Amino acid sequence: MSEKVKNNIHYLNVLASCNSKQRNGIIEGASDELIDAICECIDHALSCNADDSKHYEKMRISNKKLRKLRDIDTSTIKKKKILVQEGGLLPALLSPLIAIAGSLLGRLTS
């Protein structure tokens, strides 16, 4: 797990569990590091085999925009706009990854 994700695990957890208005507010005021952590989680979700068909179906619908989030050449401002527009995908993408990250973080600290 990268340092960006470790440093922003609490924000990612909030993003996965809050409502859409709160999520959009957090994303609009987010730091570059938080946006990079979100994009890293999305990158991981796209690169792994999705076993859960519900999560996979949501990812497939917006695959083009999600791939744009992974692109290094896409500016942070454009990434924020995509995340606000496609914000409903974040809980589906972040929830399983946060569970994994939390268990890994727990192992590292103990």
Secondary structure, DSSP 8 states (H G I E B T S, - for coil): --HHHHHTHHHHHHHHHS-HHHHHHHHHT--HHHHHHHHHHHHHHHHS----HHHHHHHHHTHHHHHHHH-TTS-HHHHHHHHHHTTTHHHHHHHHHHHHHHHHHHHHH-
